[in-house]
């Protein structure tokens, strides 16, 4: 994996394309902070690659939600408590 400032992408894009052609991942940075991930793809695998990236994003978000639930003590709610939370949320939505 190679870290590349956005400025380098503008001034020397050929180097970035070489990395992608060599199947390396490129992390674009702005002010030293990661902003985007570039991965090499070909036309035959584009749809599968996009699906895999989206699946990884969803898995990461689910893991974050699970961690937040554990931190908030919500991981040990009973089914009755969960149903009560859902009912209260629905009631609040209808009131608006």
TAMOUR-V571411 format. One record per helix or strand of 3 or more residues. SS is the DSSP state (~ for helix, > for strand). FROM is the first residue (numbers start at 0). LEN is the number of residues. Records with the same first field share a line. If there is no record, write none. Layout:
# TAMOUR-V571411
SS=FROM-LEN  FROM-LEN
This chain:
# TAMOUR-V571411
>=1-4  24-6  32-7
~=5-6  12-9  42-29  73-3  78-17
